[in-house]
Amino acid sequence: MALGTDNRVFALAFARMADSLGNSFLIIVLPLYIASGEVSLAGLDGVSTELLVGVVLSLFGLLNSSLQPFTGRLSDRTGQRTRYILAGLLVLALGSVIYPFVSSYWAVLGARAMQGIGAALTVPIVLALVNDYTDDTGRGNDFGVFNTFRLIGFGFGPIVAGLLITGGVASETVVSYDVFGVTVSGFDAAFAVAVAGALVAFALVSLLVSDPEDLDGEASEDLSVRVRTEDGLDSVFVVGLGTFFMATGIAIFATLQEVINAQLGQTPFLFSIQFAAVVIANVVFQVPIGRASDRYGRRPFLIGGFALLIPSLAVQGLIPAFVGSLPATVAGVGTGSLLMLVFRLLQGISVAMVFAPGLAVAGDLAREGESGTTLSVLTTAFGFGIAAGPLISGVLIRFGFAWPFFTVAGLAAVALVLTYAEVEETAPALT
């Protein structure tokens, strides 16, 4: 036990860190891979690259999210967690193995679909285990610790991917590597890292994690999401809706990689830094915010997080419009690129204020033995948001650069109003 956190939570956190590192590679790699010419787009004439990228990135989230209520319930009903997590990690690894050997867009789509199924077997069940291992007084802290390590992998993966593919900050072309006399492209090297991440996670879970002894497998068979209570909207449902809007705001960015790089005159590596900024801010703030929510309550952080999310998203859409009135560079880096980085960091702080407290609300309200089911409401919402974001940005970018950002800022405003009006305080210290 360290820092008041069960060592099994640390093991799960490290496993998710390794898995997330590999999977986040693909968020940066797949858009470049599809646009590189190495993937045949036969029969897709007239369809924009941004939309094709959006479909690939969204399919993962759609399948992942659609299946999570069933996988979460399955783990509750059977009283088994680890066997499903291990199966999901193997499917994720297999999907990454396939990418270097396919040459058509449809095959890439199929491999990504396979990975969506694998993620559905891991995401809600891992969180259910974290909730099983924790207690009411430390739930915010434990989810903060778990998310910190998970987000280290998710946040730094794109940075490493950008370096691995292009070979450096200034490069815009995909490099190759000589591995024991065999030439390996930057793309194939990135896919290999994704495979390795899933296998490392598999090893950690196999060796260090076990199912809680008190799981009795007596959860109900009802898969319905409770929307209303006698007093209004259900708190878990509202937090799930807010999580969906928050995740949508995170995911719009990936589809716009080529557009943002062109608008700001920057390299793929700078884009990977900006993409990772949201997650880096989460890494810094998750644990202190999670701990504070145990002491001061969940509601203040949820409300403050959505309030900060609105301007942090909206301003990103305005950066290309007013960057011309500012100095062209600061310390050798484009002013627009630096501004995008600053507001992505602010967005990351807002996400940290929502993430751990939101999971803690669901964990506080979960009935005995039904953590997988209750937490799957939030993980499903997050996955659907990650799926919806690329599609929204792929469609709305046709109307102007600012439209995707303004749209998700509006969704964040809806989340703010609903959270203030409907989410109850669940922290044991205040109830």
Contacts in CASP RR format, 6 or more apart in sequence:
PFRMAT RR
TARGET T0000
AUTHOR 0000-0000-0000
METHOD contacts of the structure
MODEL  1
MALGTDNRVFALAFARMADSLGNSFLIIVLPLYIASGEVSLAGLDGVSTE
LLVGVVLSLFGLLNSSLQPFTGRLSDRTGQRTRYILAGLLVLALGSVIYP
FVSSYWAVLGARAMQGIGAALTVPIVLALVNDYTDDTGRGNDFGVFNTFR
LIGFGFGPIVAGLLITGGVASETVVSYDVFGVTVSGFDAAFAVAVAGALV
AFALVSLLVSDPEDLDGEASEDLSVRVRTEDGLDSVFVVGLGTFFMATGI
AIFATLQEVINAQLGQTPFLFSIQFAAVVIANVVFQVPIGRASDRYGRRP
FLIGGFALLIPSLAVQGLIPAFVGSLPATVAGVGTGSLLMLVFRLLQGIS
VAMVFAPGLAVAGDLAREGESGTTLSVLTTAFGFGIAAGPLISGVLIRFG
FAWPFFTVAGLAAVALVLTYAEVEETAPALT
1 7 0 8 1.000
2 10 0 8 1.000
3 141 0 8 1.000
3 145 0 8 1.000
4 138 0 8 1.000
4 141 0 8 1.000
5 141 0 8 1.000
5 142 0 8 1.000
5 145 0 8 1.000
6 133 0 8 1.000
6 134 0 8 1.000
6 142 0 8 1.000
8 129 0 8 1.000
8 133 0 8 1.000
8 208 0 8 1.000
8 209 0 8 1.000
8 210 0 8 1.000
9 130 0 8 1.000
9 133 0 8 1.000
9 134 0 8 1.000
9 142 0 8 1.000
9 145 0 8 1.000
9 146 0 8 1.000
10 145 0 8 1.000
10 149 0 8 1.000
11 204 0 8 1.000
11 205 0 8 1.000
11 208 0 8 1.000
11 209 0 8 1.000
12 126 0 8 1.000
12 129 0 8 1.000
12 130 0 8 1.000
12 146 0 8 1.000
12 205 0 8 1.000
12 209 0 8 1.000
13 145 0 8 1.000
13 146 0 8 1.000
13 148 0 8 1.000
13 149 0 8 1.000
13 150 0 8 1.000
14 149 0 8 1.000
14 204 0 8 1.000
15 126 0 8 1.000
15 200 0 8 1.000
15 201 0 8 1.000
15 204 0 8 1.000
15 205 0 8 1.000
15 209 0 8 1.000
16 126 0 8 1.000
16 146 0 8 1.000
16 149 0 8 1.000
16 150 0 8 1.000
16 201 0 8 1.000
17 149 0 8 1.000
17 150 0 8 1.000
17 152 0 8 1.000
17 153 0 8 1.000
18 153 0 8 1.000
18 197 0 8 1.000
18 198 0 8 1.000
18 200 0 8 1.000
18 201 0 8 1.000
18 204 0 8 1.000
19 89 0 8 1.000
19 92 0 8 1.000
19 122 0 8 1.000
19 197 0 8 1.000
19 198 0 8 1.000
19 200 0 8 1.000
19 201 0 8 1.000
20 150 0 8 1.000
20 151 0 8 1.000
20 153 0 8 1.000
20 154 0 8 1.000
20 155 0 8 1.000
20 157 0 8 1.000
21 152 0 8 1.000
21 153 0 8 1.000
21 154 0 8 1.000
21 156 0 8 1.000
21 157 0 8 1.000
21 160 0 8 1.000
21 193 0 8 1.000
21 197 0 8 1.000
22 96 0 8 1.000
22 153 0 8 1.000
22 157 0 8 1.000
22 193 0 8 1.000
22 194 0 8 1.000
22 196 0 8 1.000
22 197 0 8 1.000
22 198 0 8 1.000
23 92 0 8 1.000
23 115 0 8 1.000
23 119 0 8 1.000
23 154 0 8 1.000
23 194 0 8 1.000
23 198 0 8 1.000
24 153 0 8 1.000
24 154 0 8 1.000
24 155 0 8 1.000
24 157 0 8 1.000
24 158 0 8 1.000
24 161 0 8 1.000
25 157 0 8 1.000
25 158 0 8 1.000
25 160 0 8 1.000
25 161 0 8 1.000
25 164 0 8 1.000
25 190 0 8 1.000
25 191 0 8 1.000
25 193 0 8 1.000
25 194 0 8 1.000
26 96 0 8 1.000
26 112 0 8 1.000
26 115 0 8 1.000
26 190 0 8 1.000
26 194 0 8 1.000
27 57 0 8 1.000
27 158 0 8 1.000
27 254 0 8 1.000
27 275 0 8 1.000
28 157 0 8 1.000
28 158 0 8 1.000
28 161 0 8 1.000
28 162 0 8 1.000
28 165 0 8 1.000
28 254 0 8 1.000
28 257 0 8 1.000
28 268 0 8 1.000
28 271 0 8 1.000
28 272 0 8 1.000
28 275 0 8 1.000
29 161 0 8 1.000
29 165 0 8 1.000
29 187 0 8 1.000
29 190 0 8 1.000
29 191 0 8 1.000
30 53 0 8 1.000
30 56 0 8 1.000
30 57 0 8 1.000
30 108 0 8 1.000
30 112 0 8 1.000
31 53 0 8 1.000
31 57 0 8 1.000
31 254 0 8 1.000
31 255 0 8 1.000
31 257 0 8 1.000
31 258 0 8 1.000
32 165 0 8 1.000
32 174 0 8 1.000
32 187 0 8 1.000
32 257 0 8 1.000
32 268 0 8 1.000
33 39 0 8 1.000
33 99 0 8 1.000
33 108 0 8 1.000
33 187 0 8 1.000
34 41 0 8 1.000
34 49 0 8 1.000
34 52 0 8 1.000
34 53 0 8 1.000
34 56 0 8 1.000
34 105 0 8 1.000
34 108 0 8 1.000
35 49 0 8 1.000
35 53 0 8 1.000
35 258 0 8 1.000
36 174 0 8 1.000
36 187 0 8 1.000
38 103 0 8 1.000
38 187 0 8 1.000
39 102 0 8 1.000
39 103 0 8 1.000
39 104 0 8 1.000
39 105 0 8 1.000
39 108 0 8 1.000
40 103 0 8 1.000
40 104 0 8 1.000
40 105 0 8 1.000
41 47 0 8 1.000
41 52 0 8 1.000
41 105 0 8 1.000
42 104 0 8 1.000
44 52 0 8 1.000
44 105 0 8 1.000
48 394 0 8 1.000
48 398 0 8 1.000
49 258 0 8 1.000
50 255 0 8 1.000
50 256 0 8 1.000
50 258 0 8 1.000
50 259 0 8 1.000
50 393 0 8 1.000
50 394 0 8 1.000
50 397 0 8 1.000
51 394 0 8 1.000
51 395 0 8 1.000
52 105 0 8 1.000
53 254 0 8 1.000
53 255 0 8 1.000
53 257 0 8 1.000
53 390 0 8 1.000
53 394 0 8 1.000
54 254 0 8 1.000
54 255 0 8 1.000
54 390 0 8 1.000
54 391 0 8 1.000
54 393 0 8 1.000
54 394 0 8 1.000
55 109 0 8 1.000
55 390 0 8 1.000
55 391 0 8 1.000
56 105 0 8 1.000
56 108 0 8 1.000
56 109 0 8 1.000
56 112 0 8 1.000
57 112 0 8 1.000
57 251 0 8 1.000
57 254 0 8 1.000
57 255 0 8 1.000
57 386 0 8 1.000
57 387 0 8 1.000
57 390 0 8 1.000
58 386 0 8 1.000
58 387 0 8 1.000
58 388 0 8 1.000
58 389 0 8 1.000
58 390 0 8 1.000
58 391 0 8 1.000
59 109 0 8 1.000
59 110 0 8 1.000
59 112 0 8 1.000
59 113 0 8 1.000
59 116 0 8 1.000
59 387 0 8 1.000
60 112 0 8 1.000
60 113 0 8 1.000
60 115 0 8 1.000
60 116 0 8 1.000
60 119 0 8 1.000
60 386 0 8 1.000
60 387 0 8 1.000
61 116 0 8 1.000
61 119 0 8 1.000
61 383 0 8 1.000
61 384 0 8 1.000
61 385 0 8 1.000
61 386 0 8 1.000
61 387 0 8 1.000
62 384 0 8 1.000
62 387 0 8 1.000
63 113 0 8 1.000
63 116 0 8 1.000
63 117 0 8 1.000
63 120 0 8 1.000
64 116 0 8 1.000
64 117 0 8 1.000
64 118 0 8 1.000
64 119 0 8 1.000
64 120 0 8 1.000
64 123 0 8 1.000
64 383 0 8 1.000
64 386 0 8 1.000
64 387 0 8 1.000
65 120 0 8 1.000
65 379 0 8 1.000
65 380 0 8 1.000
65 381 0 8 1.000
65 382 0 8 1.000
65 383 0 8 1.000
65 384 0 8 1.000
65 385 0 8 1.000
65 386 0 8 1.000
65 387 0 8 1.000
66 120 0 8 1.000
66 380 0 8 1.000
67 116 0 8 1.000
67 117 0 8 1.000
67 120 0 8 1.000
67 121 0 8 1.000
68 120 0 8 1.000
68 123 0 8 1.000
68 124 0 8 1.000
68 376 0 8 1.000
68 379 0 8 1.000
68 380 0 8 1.000
68 383 0 8 1.000
69 124 0 8 1.000
69 223 0 8 1.000
69 225 0 8 1.000
69 373 0 8 1.000
69 376 0 8 1.000
69 377 0 8 1.000
69 380 0 8 1.000
70 120 0 8 1.000
70 223 0 8 1.000
71 84 0 8 1.000
71 120 0 8 1.000
71 121 0 8 1.000
71 124 0 8 1.000
71 125 0 8 1.000
71 376 0 8 1.000
72 124 0 8 1.000
72 125 0 8 1.000
72 128 0 8 1.000
72 372 0 8 1.000
72 373 0 8 1.000
72 375 0 8 1.000
72 376 0 8 1.000
73 219 0 8 1.000
73 221 0 8 1.000
73 223 0 8 1.000
73 372 0 8 1.000
73 373 0 8 1.000
73 376 0 8 1.000
74 84 0 8 1.000
75 81 0 8 1.000
75 84 0 8 1.000
75 124 0 8 1.000
75 125 0 8 1.000
75 128 0 8 1.000
75 372 0 8 1.000
76 128 0 8 1.000
76 217 0 8 1.000
76 219 0 8 1.000
76 369 0 8 1.000
76 370 0 8 1.000
76 371 0 8 1.000
76 372 0 8 1.000
76 373 0 8 1.000
77 217 0 8 1.000
77 219 0 8 1.000
77 221 0 8 1.000
78 217 0 8 1.000
79 211 0 8 1.000
79 215 0 8 1.000
79 216 0 8 1.000
79 217 0 8 1.000
80 211 0 8 1.000
80 215 0 8 1.000
81 125 0 8 1.000
81 128 0 8 1.000
81 129 0 8 1.000
81 132 0 8 1.000
81 211 0 8 1.000
81 212 0 8 1.000
81 215 0 8 1.000
82 129 0 8 1.000
82 205 0 8 1.000
82 206 0 8 1.000
82 209 0 8 1.000
82 210 0 8 1.000
82 211 0 8 1.000
84 121 0 8 1.000
84 122 0 8 1.000
84 125 0 8 1.000
85 121 0 8 1.000
85 122 0 8 1.000
85 125 0 8 1.000
85 126 0 8 1.000
85 129 0 8 1.000
85 205 0 8 1.000
85 209 0 8 1.000
86 202 0 8 1.000
86 205 0 8 1.000
86 206 0 8 1.000
87 118 0 8 1.000
87 121 0 8 1.000
88 117 0 8 1.000
88 118 0 8 1.000
88 119 0 8 1.000
88 120 0 8 1.000
88 121 0 8 1.000
88 122 0 8 1.000
89 118 0 8 1.000
89 122 0 8 1.000
89 198 0 8 1.000
89 199 0 8 1.000
89 201 0 8 1.000
89 202 0 8 1.000
89 205 0 8 1.000
90 198 0 8 1.000
90 202 0 8 1.000
91 114 0 8 1.000
91 115 0 8 1.000
91 117 0 8 1.000
91 118 0 8 1.000
91 121 0 8 1.000
92 115 0 8 1.000
92 116 0 8 1.000
92 118 0 8 1.000
92 119 0 8 1.000
92 122 0 8 1.000
92 198 0 8 1.000
93 194 0 8 1.000
93 195 0 8 1.000
93 197 0 8 1.000
93 198 0 8 1.000
93 199 0 8 1.000
93 202 0 8 1.000
94 114 0 8 1.000
95 111 0 8 1.000
95 112 0 8 1.000
95 114 0 8 1.000
95 115 0 8 1.000
96 111 0 8 1.000
96 115 0 8 1.000
96 191 0 8 1.000
96 192 0 8 1.000
96 194 0 8 1.000
96 195 0 8 1.000
96 198 0 8 1.000
97 191 0 8 1.000
97 195 0 8 1.000
98 107 0 8 1.000
98 111 0 8 1.000
98 114 0 8 1.000
99 108 0 8 1.000
99 111 0 8 1.000
99 187 0 8 1.000
99 191 0 8 1.000
100 187 0 8 1.000
100 188 0 8 1.000
100 191 0 8 1.000
102 108 0 8 1.000
102 111 0 8 1.000
123 379 0 8 1.000
124 372 0 8 1.000
124 375 0 8 1.000
124 376 0 8 1.000
124 379 0 8 1.000
124 380 0 8 1.000
125 372 0 8 1.000
127 143 0 8 1.000
127 146 0 8 1.000
127 359 0 8 1.000
127 371 0 8 1.000
127 372 0 8 1.000
127 375 0 8 1.000
127 378 0 8 1.000
127 379 0 8 1.000
128 371 0 8 1.000
128 372 0 8 1.000
128 375 0 8 1.000
128 376 0 8 1.000
129 209 0 8 1.000
129 211 0 8 1.000
129 212 0 8 1.000
130 142 0 8 1.000
130 143 0 8 1.000
130 146 0 8 1.000
131 139 0 8 1.000
131 363 0 8 1.000
131 366 0 8 1.000
131 371 0 8 1.000
131 372 0 8 1.000
131 375 0 8 1.000
132 212 0 8 1.000
132 215 0 8 1.000
132 369 0 8 1.000
132 371 0 8 1.000
133 142 0 8 1.000
133 212 0 8 1.000
134 140 0 8 1.000
134 142 0 8 1.000
134 143 0 8 1.000
136 364 0 8 1.000
136 428 0 8 1.000
137 294 0 8 1.000
137 428 0 8 1.000
137 429 0 8 1.000
138 291 0 8 1.000
138 294 0 8 1.000
139 294 0 8 1.000
139 360 0 8 1.000
139 363 0 8 1.000
139 364 0 8 1.000
140 290 0 8 1.000
140 291 0 8 1.000
140 293 0 8 1.000
140 294 0 8 1.000
140 356 0 8 1.000
140 357 0 8 1.000
140 359 0 8 1.000
140 360 0 8 1.000
141 287 0 8 1.000
141 290 0 8 1.000
141 291 0 8 1.000
141 294 0 8 1.000
143 290 0 8 1.000
143 355 0 8 1.000
143 356 0 8 1.000
143 359 0 8 1.000
143 360 0 8 1.000
144 286 0 8 1.000
144 287 0 8 1.000
144 289 0 8 1.000
144 290 0 8 1.000
144 291 0 8 1.000
144 355 0 8 1.000
144 356 0 8 1.000
145 286 0 8 1.000
145 287 0 8 1.000
147 282 0 8 1.000
147 286 0 8 1.000
147 355 0 8 1.000
147 356 0 8 1.000
147 359 0 8 1.000
148 282 0 8 1.000
148 283 0 8 1.000
148 286 0 8 1.000
148 287 0 8 1.000
151 279 0 8 1.000
151 282 0 8 1.000
151 283 0 8 1.000
151 286 0 8 1.000
152 279 0 8 1.000
152 283 0 8 1.000
153 279 0 8 1.000
154 279 0 8 1.000
155 275 0 8 1.000
155 276 0 8 1.000
155 278 0 8 1.000
155 279 0 8 1.000
155 280 0 8 1.000
155 283 0 8 1.000
156 276 0 8 1.000
156 279 0 8 1.000
156 280 0 8 1.000
157 276 0 8 1.000
158 272 0 8 1.000
158 275 0 8 1.000
158 276 0 8 1.000
159 269 0 8 1.000
159 272 0 8 1.000
159 273 0 8 1.000
159 276 0 8 1.000
160 193 0 8 1.000
161 190 0 8 1.000
161 193 0 8 1.000
161 272 0 8 1.000
162 168 0 8 1.000
162 268 0 8 1.000
162 269 0 8 1.000
162 272 0 8 1.000
163 269 0 8 1.000
164 186 0 8 1.000
164 189 0 8 1.000
164 190 0 8 1.000
164 193 0 8 1.000
165 174 0 8 1.000
165 175 0 8 1.000
165 186 0 8 1.000
165 187 0 8 1.000
165 189 0 8 1.000
165 190 0 8 1.000
165 268 0 8 1.000
166 172 0 8 1.000
166 173 0 8 1.000
166 174 0 8 1.000
166 175 0 8 1.000
166 267 0 8 1.000
166 268 0 8 1.000
166 269 0 8 1.000
167 175 0 8 1.000
168 269 0 8 1.000
169 267 0 8 1.000
169 269 0 8 1.000
169 270 0 8 1.000
170 267 0 8 1.000
171 267 0 8 1.000
171 269 0 8 1.000
172 267 0 8 1.000
172 268 0 8 1.000
174 185 0 8 1.000
174 186 0 8 1.000
174 187 0 8 1.000
175 185 0 8 1.000
175 186 0 8 1.000
176 183 0 8 1.000
176 184 0 8 1.000
176 185 0 8 1.000
176 186 0 8 1.000
177 183 0 8 1.000
177 184 0 8 1.000
177 185 0 8 1.000
177 186 0 8 1.000
177 189 0 8 1.000
178 184 0 8 1.000
184 192 0 8 1.000
215 369 0 8 1.000
216 369 0 8 1.000
217 369 0 8 1.000
218 369 0 8 1.000
219 369 0 8 1.000
219 370 0 8 1.000
219 373 0 8 1.000
220 370 0 8 1.000
223 373 0 8 1.000
225 237 0 8 1.000
225 377 0 8 1.000
226 234 0 8 1.000
226 236 0 8 1.000
226 237 0 8 1.000
227 233 0 8 1.000
227 234 0 8 1.000
227 237 0 8 1.000
228 234 0 8 1.000
231 424 0 8 1.000
232 422 0 8 1.000
233 418 0 8 1.000
233 422 0 8 1.000
235 361 0 8 1.000
235 365 0 8 1.000
235 422 0 8 1.000
235 423 0 8 1.000
235 424 0 8 1.000
235 426 0 8 1.000
236 361 0 8 1.000
236 362 0 8 1.000
236 365 0 8 1.000
236 374 0 8 1.000
236 377 0 8 1.000
236 378 0 8 1.000
237 377 0 8 1.000
238 418 0 8 1.000
238 419 0 8 1.000
238 422 0 8 1.000
238 423 0 8 1.000
239 302 0 8 1.000
239 358 0 8 1.000
239 361 0 8 1.000
239 362 0 8 1.000
239 378 0 8 1.000
239 419 0 8 1.000
239 423 0 8 1.000
240 377 0 8 1.000
240 378 0 8 1.000
240 381 0 8 1.000
241 381 0 8 1.000
241 415 0 8 1.000
241 418 0 8 1.000
242 306 0 8 1.000
242 354 0 8 1.000
242 381 0 8 1.000
242 415 0 8 1.000
242 418 0 8 1.000
242 419 0 8 1.000
243 354 0 8 1.000
243 355 0 8 1.000
243 358 0 8 1.000
243 378 0 8 1.000
243 381 0 8 1.000
243 382 0 8 1.000
244 381 0 8 1.000
244 382 0 8 1.000
244 383 0 8 1.000
244 384 0 8 1.000
244 385 0 8 1.000
244 388 0 8 1.000
245 385 0 8 1.000
245 408 0 8 1.000
245 411 0 8 1.000
245 412 0 8 1.000
245 414 0 8 1.000
245 415 0 8 1.000
246 306 0 8 1.000
246 309 0 8 1.000
246 350 0 8 1.000
246 351 0 8 1.000
246 354 0 8 1.000
246 355 0 8 1.000
246 382 0 8 1.000
246 412 0 8 1.000
246 415 0 8 1.000
247 381 0 8 1.000
247 382 0 8 1.000
247 383 0 8 1.000
247 384 0 8 1.000
247 385 0 8 1.000
247 386 0 8 1.000
247 389 0 8 1.000
248 385 0 8 1.000
248 386 0 8 1.000
248 388 0 8 1.000
248 389 0 8 1.000
248 392 0 8 1.000
248 408 0 8 1.000
248 411 0 8 1.000
249 309 0 8 1.000
249 313 0 8 1.000
249 347 0 8 1.000
249 385 0 8 1.000
249 389 0 8 1.000
249 408 0 8 1.000
249 411 0 8 1.000
249 412 0 8 1.000
250 278 0 8 1.000
250 347 0 8 1.000
250 351 0 8 1.000
250 386 0 8 1.000
251 385 0 8 1.000
251 386 0 8 1.000
251 387 0 8 1.000
251 388 0 8 1.000
251 389 0 8 1.000
251 390 0 8 1.000
251 393 0 8 1.000
252 389 0 8 1.000
252 390 0 8 1.000
252 392 0 8 1.000
252 393 0 8 1.000
252 404 0 8 1.000
252 405 0 8 1.000
252 408 0 8 1.000
253 260 0 8 1.000
253 274 0 8 1.000
253 275 0 8 1.000
253 278 0 8 1.000
253 344 0 8 1.000
253 393 0 8 1.000
254 275 0 8 1.000
254 390 0 8 1.000
255 389 0 8 1.000
255 390 0 8 1.000
255 393 0 8 1.000
255 394 0 8 1.000
255 397 0 8 1.000
256 393 0 8 1.000
256 394 0 8 1.000
256 397 0 8 1.000
256 404 0 8 1.000
257 268 0 8 1.000
257 271 0 8 1.000
259 397 0 8 1.000
259 401 0 8 1.000
260 266 0 8 1.000
260 271 0 8 1.000
260 274 0 8 1.000
260 340 0 8 1.000
261 267 0 8 1.000
261 268 0 8 1.000
261 270 0 8 1.000
261 271 0 8 1.000
263 320 0 8 1.000
263 401 0 8 1.000
264 270 0 8 1.000
264 319 0 8 1.000
264 320 0 8 1.000
264 323 0 8 1.000
264 334 0 8 1.000
264 336 0 8 1.000
264 337 0 8 1.000
264 340 0 8 1.000
265 334 0 8 1.000
265 337 0 8 1.000
266 334 0 8 1.000
266 337 0 8 1.000
270 333 0 8 1.000
270 337 0 8 1.000
273 341 0 8 1.000
274 337 0 8 1.000
274 340 0 8 1.000
274 341 0 8 1.000
274 344 0 8 1.000
275 344 0 8 1.000
277 341 0 8 1.000
277 344 0 8 1.000
277 345 0 8 1.000
277 347 0 8 1.000
277 348 0 8 1.000
278 344 0 8 1.000
278 345 0 8 1.000
278 347 0 8 1.000
278 348 0 8 1.000
278 351 0 8 1.000
279 348 0 8 1.000
280 345 0 8 1.000
280 348 0 8 1.000
281 345 0 8 1.000
281 346 0 8 1.000
281 347 0 8 1.000
281 348 0 8 1.000
281 349 0 8 1.000
281 351 0 8 1.000
281 352 0 8 1.000
282 348 0 8 1.000
282 351 0 8 1.000
282 352 0 8 1.000
282 355 0 8 1.000
284 352 0 8 1.000
285 348 0 8 1.000
285 349 0 8 1.000
285 352 0 8 1.000
285 353 0 8 1.000
286 352 0 8 1.000
286 355 0 8 1.000
286 356 0 8 1.000
289 301 0 8 1.000
289 352 0 8 1.000
289 353 0 8 1.000
289 356 0 8 1.000
289 357 0 8 1.000
290 301 0 8 1.000
290 356 0 8 1.000
290 357 0 8 1.000
290 360 0 8 1.000
292 301 0 8 1.000
293 301 0 8 1.000
293 356 0 8 1.000
293 357 0 8 1.000
293 360 0 8 1.000
293 427 0 8 1.000
294 360 0 8 1.000
294 427 0 8 1.000
294 428 0 8 1.000
294 429 0 8 1.000
295 427 0 8 1.000
295 429 0 8 1.000
296 427 0 8 1.000
296 429 0 8 1.000
296 430 0 8 1.000
297 357 0 8 1.000
297 425 0 8 1.000
297 427 0 8 1.000
297 429 0 8 1.000
297 430 0 8 1.000
298 357 0 8 1.000
298 358 0 8 1.000
298 360 0 8 1.000
298 361 0 8 1.000
298 364 0 8 1.000
298 423 0 8 1.000
298 425 0 8 1.000
298 426 0 8 1.000
298 427 0 8 1.000
299 419 0 8 1.000
299 423 0 8 1.000
299 424 0 8 1.000
299 425 0 8 1.000
301 353 0 8 1.000
301 354 0 8 1.000
301 357 0 8 1.000
302 353 0 8 1.000
302 354 0 8 1.000
302 357 0 8 1.000
302 358 0 8 1.000
302 361 0 8 1.000
302 419 0 8 1.000
302 423 0 8 1.000
303 416 0 8 1.000
303 419 0 8 1.000
303 420 0 8 1.000
304 350 0 8 1.000
304 353 0 8 1.000
304 416 0 8 1.000
305 349 0 8 1.000
305 350 0 8 1.000
305 351 0 8 1.000
305 353 0 8 1.000
305 354 0 8 1.000
306 350 0 8 1.000
306 354 0 8 1.000
306 412 0 8 1.000
306 413 0 8 1.000
306 415 0 8 1.000
306 416 0 8 1.000
306 419 0 8 1.000
307 350 0 8 1.000
307 416 0 8 1.000
308 346 0 8 1.000
308 349 0 8 1.000
308 350 0 8 1.000
308 353 0 8 1.000
309 347 0 8 1.000
309 350 0 8 1.000
309 351 0 8 1.000
309 354 0 8 1.000
309 409 0 8 1.000
309 412 0 8 1.000
309 415 0 8 1.000
309 416 0 8 1.000
310 409 0 8 1.000
310 410 0 8 1.000
310 412 0 8 1.000
310 413 0 8 1.000
310 416 0 8 1.000
311 346 0 8 1.000
311 409 0 8 1.000
312 343 0 8 1.000
312 344 0 8 1.000
312 346 0 8 1.000
312 347 0 8 1.000
312 348 0 8 1.000
312 349 0 8 1.000
312 350 0 8 1.000
313 347 0 8 1.000
313 405 0 8 1.000
313 408 0 8 1.000
313 409 0 8 1.000
313 412 0 8 1.000
314 405 0 8 1.000
314 406 0 8 1.000
314 409 0 8 1.000
315 343 0 8 1.000
316 340 0 8 1.000
316 343 0 8 1.000
316 344 0 8 1.000
316 347 0 8 1.000
316 405 0 8 1.000
317 401 0 8 1.000
317 402 0 8 1.000
317 404 0 8 1.000
317 405 0 8 1.000
317 406 0 8 1.000
318 402 0 8 1.000
318 405 0 8 1.000
319 336 0 8 1.000
319 339 0 8 1.000
319 340 0 8 1.000
319 343 0 8 1.000
320 336 0 8 1.000
320 401 0 8 1.000
321 401 0 8 1.000
321 402 0 8 1.000
323 335 0 8 1.000
323 336 0 8 1.000
323 339 0 8 1.000
324 335 0 8 1.000
326 335 0 8 1.000
326 336 0 8 1.000
327 335 0 8 1.000
328 334 0 8 1.000
328 335 0 8 1.000
329 335 0 8 1.000
330 338 0 8 1.000
358 378 0 8 1.000
359 375 0 8 1.000
359 378 0 8 1.000
360 426 0 8 1.000
360 427 0 8 1.000
361 423 0 8 1.000
361 426 0 8 1.000
362 374 0 8 1.000
362 375 0 8 1.000
362 377 0 8 1.000
362 378 0 8 1.000
363 371 0 8 1.000
363 374 0 8 1.000
363 375 0 8 1.000
364 426 0 8 1.000
364 427 0 8 1.000
364 428 0 8 1.000
365 374 0 8 1.000
365 426 0 8 1.000
366 372 0 8 1.000
366 373 0 8 1.000
366 374 0 8 1.000
366 375 0 8 1.000
367 374 0 8 1.000
389 404 0 8 1.000
389 408 0 8 1.000
392 404 0 8 1.000
392 407 0 8 1.000
392 408 0 8 1.000
393 404 0 8 1.000
394 404 0 8 1.000
396 403 0 8 1.000
396 404 0 8 1.000
396 407 0 8 1.000
397 403 0 8 1.000
397 404 0 8 1.000
425 431 0 8 1.000
END
